[in-house]
Amino acid sequence: MPIDYLPIAVLIFFAVGIAVMTVALGHMLGPRKKNPSKGQPYESGMVPYGPGQRRMPVHFYLVAVLFILFDIEIVFLLPWAVVLRDLAIFGLIEMVIFVLILAVGLIYAWKKGALEWD
């Protein structure tokens, strides 16, 4: 059945080809003048102050990862809810296990203080 995967292989080939071609054309046709002002950070049209690379608290990234995690949970819950009657009790048990695993992760993050916003 490898012939069934041919359309996917062609799609991947064209996607990678277009991406490589776009980057190569940008590199070949783009401007090459070096300018010190291009290396400065840009802050909404304001004159930059302070160092360009400041330390960012890890807490912001942790909140973003948790947000994405629970968005993915919703992505899995919606199709499950649509076909719940076809899955019967087995589908219900599987989804309860899935939600319990995510709940354990949420409780762990909560106990560690990852959801506290100072």
VENRAQUI-V51676 format. One record per residue. SS is DSSP state (a for helix, b for strand, c for the rest). OMEGA is omega in whole degrees, 0 to 359 (999 if undefined). Layout:
ss:SS omega:OMEGA
ss:SS omega:OMEGA
This chain:
ss:c omega:179
ss:a omega:180
ss:a omega:178
ss:a omega:181
ss:a omega:181
ss:a omega:178
ss:a omega:179
ss:a omega:179
ss:a omega:179
ss:a omega:178
ss:a omega:178
ss:a omega:179
ss:a omega:180
ss:a omega:179
ss:a omega:179
ss:a omega:179
ss:a omega:179
ss:a omega:179
ss:a omega:180
ss:a omega:180
ss:a omega:179
ss:a omega:180
ss:a omega:181
ss:a omega:179
ss:a omega:177
ss:a omega:179
ss:a omega:182
ss:a omega:186
ss:a omega:183
ss:c omega:178
ss:c omega:183
ss:c omega:181
ss:c omega:176
ss:c omega:181
ss:c omega:182
ss:a omega:180
ss:a omega:177
ss:a omega:181
ss:a omega:180
ss:c omega:176
ss:c omega:181
ss:c omega:183
ss:b omega:173
ss:c omega:178
ss:c omega:181
ss:b omega:175
ss:c omega:182
ss:c omega:177
ss:c omega:180
ss:c omega:180
ss:c omega:181
ss:c omega:180
ss:c omega:179
ss:c omega:177
ss:c omega:179
ss:c omega:179
ss:c omega:181
ss:a omega:183
ss:a omega:180
ss:a omega:179
ss:a omega:179
ss:a omega:178
ss:a omega:179
ss:a omega:179
ss:a omega:178
ss:a omega:178
ss:a omega:179
ss:a omega:179
ss:a omega:182
ss:a omega:169
ss:a omega:178
ss:a omega:176
ss:a omega:179
ss:a omega:179
ss:a omega:178
ss:a omega:181
ss:a omega:184
ss:a omega:178
ss:a omega:178
ss:a omega:180
ss:a omega:181
ss:a omega:184
ss:c omega:184
ss:a omega:182
ss:a omega:179
ss:a omega:182
ss:a omega:179
ss:a omega:186
ss:a omega:179
ss:a omega:179
ss:a omega:178
ss:a omega:180
ss:a omega:179
ss:a omega:181
ss:a omega:176
ss:a omega:177
ss:a omega:179
ss:a omega:181
ss:a omega:177
ss:a omega:177
ss:a omega:178
ss:a omega:178
ss:a omega:177
ss:a omega:177
ss:a omega:178
ss:a omega:179
ss:a omega:177
ss:a omega:179
ss:a omega:180
ss:a omega:181
ss:a omega:179
ss:c omega:178
ss:c omega:182
ss:c omega:182
ss:c omega:178
ss:c omega:181
ss:c omega:182
ss:c omega:999
